[in-house]
């Protein structure tokens, strides 16, 4: 499967809480370049940053990476990577597309690679990740919960639901969803063609569009939730975690 996969990282300069964050400096290196490096280290296929801003593309290319400019009209990262994919791979060489968030500069490359695991089940259209919930996260509506039951020592399972509400959470069935997706190409094409579903709009959860359409989503359980950068405080933590990484 790995020889047919491509990793696409959607990025844009406009961000509500931390404008310009793809180019935020982390020890002399833009954050988006750190993410690109982690994705390259995962070793699952080519990595391309899909961005609407020329300055992001320039930063990635300066570091030796590949970037594809897209339009500025996209509603989501999924729409952005779909545009980039059509331009990068018109011959359809890649059958699996990993959508990796551009604000995860310290993510473990093994976690990126693990996103492919649920696709071993041919009935799964989209794969994603989850980690154990911390107690304080259970009632936090900003924390998206994935409902899945992992049998025995299995680290993959089918998603039963996604929610922000703790009311339906039971021990061993509710996990912290990590917003990284590995799409079968046909599933990505189908997904971006669909209008937002009522459930998606009600809960502000894009993955519910796929589930409402009958697509099976597989979940891979990993040990920890990766550090995301949404605020200046998050950026400070990323700088601490990645101290010296730019010299590697």
C-alpha positions in Angstrom: 0.0 0.0 0.0 2.8 2.4 0.8 4.1 2.5 -2.8 0.7 4.0 -3.9 0.3 6.6 -1.1 1.0 10.3 -1.2 0.9 12.7 1.8 -0.6 16.1 1.2 -0.4 18.9 3.8 -2.9 21.7 3.3 -1.7 25.1 4.6 -2.8 28.7 4.5 -1.7 31.9 6.1 -5.1 32.9 7.3 -5.8 31.6 10.8 -8.1 33.1 13.4 -6.0 32.5 16.5 -2.5 32.5 15.1 -2.3 34.3 11.7 0.6 33.2 9.5 1.3 30.1 11.6 2.7 27.9 8.8 5.7 30.3 8.7 5.9 30.6 12.5 9.6 30.3 13.4 10.7 27.2 15.3 14.4 27.4 15.9 15.1 29.0 12.6 12.8 26.8 10.5 9.2 27.6 9.5 6.6 25.3 11.2 5.3 24.0 7.9 8.8 22.7 7.0 9.0 20.8 10.3 5.7 19.1 9.4 7.0 18.3 5.9 10.1 16.8 7.5 8.1 14.6 9.8 5.9 13.4 6.9 9.0 12.6 4.9 10.5 10.6 7.8 7.3 8.5 7.8 8.5 7.0 4.6 5.0 6.2 3.1 5.3 8.1 -0.1 5.9 11.6 -1.6 5.0 14.6 0.5 3.5 17.8 -1.0 2.4 21.0 0.7 -0.9 22.2 -0.8 -1.1 25.9 -0.1 -2.8 29.1 -1.3 0.0 31.4 -0.4 3.2 31.9 -2.4 5.3 32.6 0.7 4.4 29.1 2.1 5.4 27.5 -1.2 8.6 29.4 -1.3 9.5 28.4 2.3 8.9 24.7 1.5 10.8 24.7 -1.7 13.7 26.6 -0.1 14.0 23.6 2.3 14.1 21.2 -0.5 10.4 20.2 -0.4 7.6 20.2 -2.9 4.6 22.6 -2.8 1.6 23.1 -5.0 -0.3 26.3 -5.1 -4.1 26.1 -4.9 -7.1 28.4 -5.0 -8.1 30.5 -2.0 -11.8 29.5 -2.2 -11.7 26.1 -0.4 -14.0 25.3 2.5 -11.7 22.7 4.0 -8.3 21.1 3.8 -9.9 18.1 2.0 -11.0 20.4 -0.8 -7.6 21.9 -1.0 -5.7 18.6 -1.2 -8.2 17.4 -3.8 -7.4 20.3 -6.1 -3.7 19.7 -5.6 -3.9 16.0 -6.2 -5.6 16.5 -9.6 -2.7 18.7 -10.7 0.1 16.6 -9.2 -1.2 13.2 -10.2 -3.5 13.4 -13.3 -2.4 9.8 -14.2 -3.8 8.5 -10.9 -0.7 6.7 -9.8 -1.6 7.2 -6.1 -4.6 5.3 -4.8 -4.2 6.5 -1.1 -4.1 10.1 -0.1 -3.0 11.1 3.5 -4.3 14.5 4.6 -1.9 15.7 7.3 -2.5 18.9 9.2 0.1 21.6 8.8 0.2 22.5 12.5 1.7 19.3 13.9 5.4 20.1 13.8 6.4 17.6 16.5 4.3 14.6 15.3 6.0 11.2 15.5 6.5 10.0 11.9 5.4 6.5 13.1 2.0 8.0 13.9 1.7 9.4 10.3 2.5 6.0 9.0 0.0 4.3 11.3 -2.8 6.3 9.7 -2.7 3.8 6.8 -3.3 0.7 9.0 -7.1 0.6 8.9 -7.0 0.5 5.1 -5.9 -3.1 5.4 -9.6 -3.7 5.7 -10.9 -3.4 2.1 -14.3 -2.2 3.3 -12.8 0.8 5.0 -13.0 4.0 2.8 -11.3 6.4 5.1 -8.8 5.8 7.9 -8.0 8.1 10.8 -6.4 8.1 14.3 -7.3 8.4 17.9 -5.6 8.3 21.3 -6.8 7.8 24.9 -8.8 10.6 26.4 -7.5 12.5 29.4 -10.1 12.9 32.2 -10.3 16.7 31.7 -11.0 16.3 28.0 -14.1 14.2 28.4 -16.5 17.1 28.8 -14.6 19.6 26.7 -16.6 20.3 23.6 -13.5 21.4 21.7 -12.2 17.8 22.0 -13.7 15.6 19.3 -14.4 12.1 20.5 -14.2 9.0 18.3 -16.4 6.1 19.3 -14.7 2.7 18.6 -14.2 -0.6 20.3 -10.8 -2.2 20.0 -11.1 -5.9 20.5 -8.3 -7.7 22.5 -4.9 -6.4 21.3 -6.2 -5.0 18.1 -5.2 -1.4 17.5 -7.7 -0.8 14.6 -11.5 -0.7 14.7 -14.4 0.7 12.8 -15.6 4.2 13.9 -19.2 4.0 15.3 -19.6 7.7 15.7 -17.8 11.0 16.2 -19.1 13.6 18.7 -18.2 16.5 20.9 -20.5 15.4 23.6 -19.5 13.3 26.6 -23.0 12.0 27.3 -22.6 8.9 25.1 -19.1 8.1 26.2 -18.5 4.8 28.0 -15.2 3.4 29.3 -13.2 1.7 26.5 -15.4 3.1 23.7 -14.5 6.8 23.5 -11.2 8.2 22.3 -9.6 11.5 21.4 -9.9 11.9 17.7 -6.8 13.0 15.8 -7.7 14.8 12.6 -5.4 13.0 10.2 -7.1 11.1 7.4 -6.0 8.5 4.9 -8.4 8.4 2.0 -8.8 5.9 -0.7 -8.7 8.1 -3.7 -12.2 7.2 -4.8 -13.4 8.0 -1.3 -11.8 11.5 -1.4 -13.3 12.1 -4.8 -16.7 11.1 -3.5 -16.3 13.0 -0.2 -15.5 16.4 -1.8 -18.5 16.0 -4.3 -21.0 15.7 -1.4 -22.7 18.7 0.1 -22.3 19.1 3.9 -24.8 16.8 5.7 -27.2 17.9 8.3 -25.2 16.1 11.0 -22.0 17.7 9.8 -23.5 21.2 10.0 -25.1 20.5 13.4 -21.9 19.3 15.1 -19.3 21.0 12.9 -17.6 17.7 12.2 -16.6 17.1 8.6 -16.2 13.3 9.0 -19.9 13.0 9.7 -20.5 13.8 6.0 -18.7 10.6 5.1 -20.5 8.5 7.7 -23.9 9.9 6.7 -23.1 8.9 3.1 -22.4 5.3 4.3 -18.6 5.4 4.1 -16.8 3.2 6.6 -14.2 5.0 8.6 -11.4 2.9 10.3 -9.6 4.1 13.4 -6.1 3.4 14.4 -5.3 3.8 18.1 -2.0 5.4 19.0 -0.6 6.2 22.4 -0.6 10.0 22.6 -2.3 13.0 21.0 0.2 15.0 18.9 1.0 18.6 19.9 -1.0 20.9 17.6 -0.2 24.6 17.3 -3.3 26.9 17.5 -2.1 29.6 19.9 1.1 31.4 20.9 1.2 29.2 24.0 1.1 26.1 21.7 3.9 27.6 19.6 6.0 28.0 22.7 5.5 24.4 23.7 6.4 23.3 20.2 9.6 25.3 20.3 10.5 23.6 23.6 9.7 20.1 22.3 11.7 20.7 19.0 14.7 22.4 20.6 17.6 21.7 18.3 15.5 19.9 15.7 16.4 22.4 13.0 20.1 21.3 13.3 19.3 17.6 12.7 
